[in-house]
Amino acid sequence: MGTNQTDRTRPAQEYARHRTRHLRATLLALTAAGGLLLTGCGAGGGSHSDSSNAANRTGFPAPAVSSGGEQNGGESTDQDGEQTSAPADKIAPSPDYLSTFALDVDTASYGYARRVLADGQLPDPSTIRPEEFVNSFRQDYERPDGNGFTVTVDGARTDSANWSLVRVGLATRTVDDSAERPPAALTFVIDVSGSMAETGRLDLAKKSLDEMTDRLRDDDSVALVTFSDEAETVLPMTRLDGHRGKVHHAVDELETQSSTNLGAGVETGYATATEGLREGATNRVVLISDGLANSGDTNADSILERISNERRDHGITLFGVGVGSDYGDALMEKLADKGDGHTAYVSDDADARKVFVDQLPQNIDLTARDAKAQVAFDPETVAQFRLIGYEDRKVADDDFRNDKVDGGEIGPGHTVTAVYAVRTRPGADGHLATASVRWLDPDTRAPHEESGQLETDALHDSLSSASPRFQVTAVAAYFADSLRSGDLPGDPGLDELADRAHALAKKTEDKDVQQLAESIDEASRMD
């Protein structure tokens, strides 16, 4: 989906308009500050270099308050003298009012949290990535006709004074199973170590692979690599037309062995994918593992460095599928992020069917490469903001339009949602934020951009008055934050959150939302 010149220059025009207003205010402030310095009344110490750099980069002056704020009985005070409801070190003013991150459609963190809660335990906070909770649910965004994105920006005020939740939603075109797509060349790298013998690991993987093999097209190809203490290619790249029985037989023969040399598996998987590379096809490595590497190379960076040429030269991407009650989340997530792919987690047949069958077109085709988002908040209306999650996907603001910097690979039918906690200035009225997405065409690598706007008068008066899908997003964000830190403004607590989730499940008639409500119930009982 192309973008005209007006679309591409819109963020710059916004900066220019706001910069004119701020220059006037800055001149007045400098005049006043100059008078204080001349009379010897200025405070000593402190550096202004960071603020100057921020103003030069964005056209906005830096906020007057320091990034930490002033502590006051466990709360913080901003430049308006207003007490905020969260610790300043948790939600602090940005030095440049820009937020930039690579797009991510991972959902493994939410799937694994559900599994742990169902087993009667609270998940480790280090495994909670809020963006993966939010991105696990259907959204109500408009979709483009062709490749690229639509941008939706909306928000609702919370019960915490002047705090709102702002949702930035990006959507690709819908999936059309009957439409033409490039053939797929999928190399499945399957963990057959001893830990995979647990019920719900290798047996679930085999069942999923069999069902997926029957759903793929005749012109798609599949290869199988297994790894335990060593890695082995048990089926070279094989066209499915007339050979599905061969694939089923190879899957049926899979048996667990001993230790887990995940590094060898990934390296052999990429070598097999490169040997069976198909021009004009989507070439992807699909890693199915519990991520519990205990032999060989267990470092994600060095594993991916060894196969960097295959990734860069041939554009082979990595899709990680996690299984097992004991799951190496950190390693699998890092492999997928640095391997230009994403992760999902499956704990039962329903999860496996969703990942390998329902979502398969999203995991094969690509509509955007190296996609990044940037949100510019207006300092005239916004006092503070915080991006909920995406800590591992942050990008330097200056690299938003640097197409050599890695972004996210996105397919058809995907939505990407980012949630911000935003504190508006008392009585603020007008422009709130501009959200932009930049991506490369998957075939030509030509860059494109699209933007969306949000005004303060478009904020819903309360979360309950927002659309049902916005409310589901808010519940998922609050749930993730409560499992991790619990400092998101307007947090109603787990009991109230569960009630909201159950009501939304009835309203949306969405079984995924019902599962969310049940997971919140389980967390509330253990809280």
Salt bridges, closest charged atoms under 4 A:
ASP7 OD1 - ARG10 NH2 2.57
GLU14 OE1 - ARG17 NH2 2.74
GLU14 OE1 - HIS18 NE2 3.52
GLU14 OE1 - HIS431 NE2 3.86
ASP78 OD2 - ARG423 NH2 2.36
ASP80 OD2 - ARG425 NH1 3.51
GLU82 OE1 - ARG423 NH1 3.11
ASP96 OD2 - ARG57 NH2 3.29
ASP104 OD2 - ARG393 NE 3.95
ASP119 OD2 - ARG115 NE 3.36
GLU132 OE2 - ARG129 NE 2.51
ASP140 OD1 - ARG167 NH2 3.15
ASP154 OD2 - ARG167 NH2 2.65
GLU198 OE2 - ARG115 NH2 3.55
GLU198 OE1 - ARG201 NH2 2.96
ASP210 OD1 - HIS248 ND1 2.69
GLU211 OE2 - ARG353 NE 3.70
ASP214 OD1 - HIS248 NE2 2.86
ASP218 OD1 - ARG244 NH2 2.71
ASP220 OD2 - ARG181 NH2 2.76
GLU267 OE1 - ARG306 NE 2.99
ASP290 OD2 - ARG201 NH1 2.60
ASP297 OD2 - ARG306 NH1 2.59
ASP301 OD2 - LYS334 NZ 3.27
ASP301 OD1 - LYS338 NZ 3.65
ASP329 OD2 - ARG129 NH1 2.71
GLU333 OE2 - ARG129 NE 3.91
ASP337 OD1 - ARG393 NH1 3.83
ASP349 OD2 - LYS207 NZ 2.79
ASP351 OD1 - ARG114 NH1 3.82
ASP365 OD2 - ARG173 NH2 3.26
ASP378 OD2 - HIS18 ND1 3.16
ASP378 OD2 - ARG21 NH2 3.69
GLU380 OE1 - ARG21 NE 3.06
GLU391 OE2 - ARG484 NH1 3.09
ASP403 OD1 - ARG438 NE 2.89
GLU449 OE2 - ARG401 NE 2.66
GLU449 OE2 - ARG438 NH1 2.70
GLU455 OE2 - HIS431 ND1 3.09
ASP481 OD1 - ARG386 NH2 2.87
ASP487 OD1 - ARG386 NH1 2.85
GLU496 OE2 - ARG500 NE 3.27
ASP510 OD2 - ARG138 NH2 3.17
ASP510 OD2 - ARG469 NH1 2.96
ASP512 OD1 - LYS354 NZ 3.15
ASP521 OD2 - HIS502 NE2 2.65
